[in-house]
Amino acid sequence: MDYNARTEANASAAMRVLIVEDDAKTAAYLRKGLGEEGFVVDVAASGGEGLFLARSQTFDVIVLDLMLPGIDGWETLTTLRREGIGTRVLILSARDTVSDRVRGLELGADDYLIKPFAFSELVARIRSVLRRVTSARADVLKVADLEIDMIGHKVVRGGQKLELTPKEFSLLALLARRCGQVLSRTVIAEQVWDMNFDSDTNVVDVHIRRLRVKVDDPFEQKLIRTVRGVGYALDTAN
């Protein structure tokens, strides 16, 4: 795989996409296709549901239809921007006039793609938006002597390169992005595994233990902290 291909793959790793689309067939097609491309995907069938999810969860990109029941796409986008929610928005709509495209961009959309569309173009546009997002935030996250290269998918601690699995990397990156915050198992499961946490499932605890073996055990200062009954945090408080 060449450098550009690796960069695009890394840009989508663990990235969350919210699809706001009322046509069930289109929504299922997008969810399946984007999931196969490595994105974590949620779907809302109305503008109201889309606003609820965008307010309560963190997404990297919102793919927004305009002709929605109840609160339409125009109002959804306007509300997001009025409330200061800066999540990137790609409008995906059958409305194909120049005035529609201009209106969408002026209301705060980051891109506009007309239906019918080529799936490969949609993926390319989402990745383009994500590259803009990545360039606007730190490419390397640092906590104490731990460095996480978000583009190269490399982790170094104390000058020593750590070999992590993709899920371990996603988990560590999530903790680092929310450094100092205690994240519940439910939040971690939703963000990393795109699953609702089941109290009988210990997948989060298992991966935390594996991560500790690589990130903490070889070093004097421990960074991964357990808050009993609450969840986990990455910080220097240990």
C-alpha positions in Angstrom: 0.0 0.0 0.0 1.5 3.4 -1.0 1.7 6.4 1.3 -1.5 8.1 0.0 -3.5 4.9 0.4 -2.2 4.5 4.0 -3.1 8.1 4.8 -6.6 7.7 3.5 -7.1 4.4 5.4 -5.8 6.0 8.6 -8.0 9.0 8.2 -11.0 6.8 8.3 -9.9 4.5 11.1 -12.3 4.8 14.1 -13.9 7.9 12.5 -17.6 8.2 13.3 -20.2 9.1 10.6 -23.8 10.0 11.3 -26.1 9.4 8.3 -29.3 11.5 8.5 -31.5 9.9 5.8 -35.2 8.9 5.8 -35.0 6.5 2.9 -34.4 3.1 4.6 -32.9 1.5 1.5 -30.4 4.4 1.0 -29.5 4.5 4.7 -28.9 0.7 4.8 -26.7 0.9 1.6 -24.7 3.8 3.1 -24.3 2.1 6.5 -23.1 -1.1 4.9 -20.7 0.5 2.4 -19.2 3.0 4.9 -18.9 0.2 7.5 -16.9 -1.8 5.0 -14.6 1.2 4.4 -13.7 1.2 8.1 -16.1 3.9 9.4 -18.2 3.6 12.5 -21.7 4.5 11.3 -24.9 5.6 13.0 -28.2 6.3 11.2 -31.0 8.8 12.0 -34.2 8.7 10.0 -35.3 12.3 10.7 -33.9 15.7 11.3 -35.0 15.6 14.9 -33.3 12.2 15.6 -30.2 13.5 13.8 -30.1 16.6 16.0 -30.5 14.5 19.1 -27.6 12.2 18.2 -25.4 15.1 17.1 -26.0 16.8 20.4 -25.4 13.8 22.6 -22.5 12.0 20.8 -19.3 13.0 19.0 -19.2 12.4 15.2 -16.5 13.3 12.7 -18.8 13.8 9.8 -22.5 14.1 9.2 -24.0 13.0 5.9 -27.2 14.9 5.7 -30.2 14.5 3.4 -32.3 17.7 2.9 -35.8 16.3 2.3 -36.5 14.8 5.7 -39.8 14.4 7.7 -40.5 17.0 10.4 -37.3 19.0 10.7 -35.8 19.1 7.2 -32.2 19.2 6.4 -32.0 22.9 6.0 -33.3 23.5 9.5 -31.2 20.7 10.9 -28.0 22.2 9.5 -29.0 25.7 10.6 -29.7 24.4 14.2 -26.4 22.6 14.3 -24.4 25.7 13.4 -26.6 28.0 15.6 -25.8 25.8 18.6 -22.1 25.8 17.9 -21.9 22.2 16.8 -18.9 22.3 14.4 -19.1 18.7 13.1 -18.3 18.6 9.4 -21.5 18.2 7.3 -21.7 16.7 3.8 -25.1 17.3 2.2 -26.3 14.4 0.1 -29.5 15.4 -1.7 -31.5 15.1 -4.9 -31.9 18.8 -4.9 -29.5 19.7 -7.7 -29.9 23.4 -8.5 -27.0 25.9 -8.1 -29.1 27.9 -5.6 -29.6 24.8 -3.4 -25.8 24.1 -3.4 -25.0 27.7 -2.6 -27.6 27.8 0.1 -26.2 24.6 1.7 -22.7 25.9 1.7 -23.7 29.3 3.0 -25.6 27.7 5.9 -22.4 25.9 6.9 -22.1 22.7 5.0 -18.6 21.6 4.1 -19.5 19.8 0.9 -22.5 19.0 -1.3 -23.1 15.9 -3.3 -26.1 15.3 -5.6 -28.1 12.1 -5.8 -27.8 9.8 -7.7 -24.2 9.5 -6.7 -21.2 7.2 -7.1 -20.4 5.6 -3.8 -16.6 5.9 -4.5 -17.1 9.6 -4.9 -19.0 9.9 -1.6 -16.1 8.0 0.2 -13.6 10.3 -1.5 -15.4 13.4 -0.4 -15.8 12.2 3.2 -12.1 11.4 3.3 -11.3 14.9 1.9 -13.4 16.4 4.6 -11.7 14.3 7.2 -8.3 15.4 6.0 -9.3 19.0 6.5 -10.4 18.1 10.0 -7.2 16.3 10.7 -5.1 19.2 9.5 -7.0 21.5 11.8 -6.2 19.5 14.9 -3.1 17.9 16.4 -1.6 15.1 14.3 0.3 13.9 17.3 -1.3 13.5 20.8 1.1 13.8 23.7 0.5 12.7 27.3 3.6 12.8 29.5 6.2 10.7 27.6 3.5 9.0 25.4 3.2 10.2 21.8 0.4 9.0 19.5 0.8 9.7 15.8 -2.8 9.9 14.5 -1.8 9.9 10.8 0.9 7.3 10.9 -0.8 5.1 13.5 2.3 4.9 15.6 2.7 5.0 19.3 5.9 5.8 21.1 6.6 6.0 24.8 9.9 7.1 26.3 11.4 6.7 22.9 10.3 3.1 22.6 7.8 2.2 19.8 4.8 0.3 21.0 3.1 -2.3 18.8 -0.7 -2.0 19.2 -3.5 -3.7 17.4 -6.0 -1.5 15.5 -8.5 -1.7 18.3 -5.9 -1.0 21.0 -4.8 2.0 19.0 -8.4 3.3 18.7 -8.9 2.8 22.4 -5.7 4.6 23.3 -6.5 7.5 20.9 -9.9 7.9 22.4 -8.5 8.1 25.9 -5.8 10.5 24.8 -8.3 12.8 22.9 -10.3 13.0 26.1 -7.2 13.2 28.4 -8.1 13.6 32.0 -11.7 12.7 31.5 -13.1 9.5 33.0 -14.9 7.6 30.2 -17.5 5.0 31.1 -17.4 1.5 29.5 -20.6 2.4 27.6 -19.0 5.4 26.0 -15.9 3.5 25.1 -17.9 0.6 23.6 -19.9 3.0 21.5 -16.9 5.0 20.3 -14.5 2.1 19.6 -16.7 -0.9 18.9 -19.9 0.8 17.7 -21.9 -1.3 20.2 -24.2 -0.8 23.1 -22.4 -1.9 26.2 -23.7 -5.1 27.7 -22.8 -5.6 31.4 -22.1 -9.3 30.6 -19.5 -8.3 28.0 -16.0 -7.6 29.2 -14.5 -6.6 25.9 -13.6 -3.1 27.2 -11.9 -4.4 30.3 -10.0 -7.1 28.3 -8.6 -4.4 25.9 -7.7 -2.1 28.8 -5.7 -4.9 30.4 -3.9 -5.6 27.1 -3.2 -1.9 26.6 -1.8 -1.6 30.1 0.6 -4.4 29.4 2.1 -2.4 26.5 1.6 1.2 27.6 2.1 1.1 31.4 3.8 -2.1 32.7 7.2 -1.4 31.2 7.3 2.1 32.6 7.5 3.6 36.1 4.7 6.2 35.6 1.3 4.7 35.0 -1.0 6.6 32.7 -4.2 4.5 32.4 -6.3 5.0 35.5 -9.3 3.0 36.7 -12.1 4.8 38.5 -14.1 2.0 40.2 -17.7 1.9 39.3 -17.2 4.6 36.6 -14.7 3.8 33.9 -11.2 4.6 32.7 -9.1 7.7 32.1 -5.7 8.5 30.6 -3.8 11.0 32.6 -0.8 11.6 34.9 -2.8 11.4 38.1 -1.6 7.9 39.0 
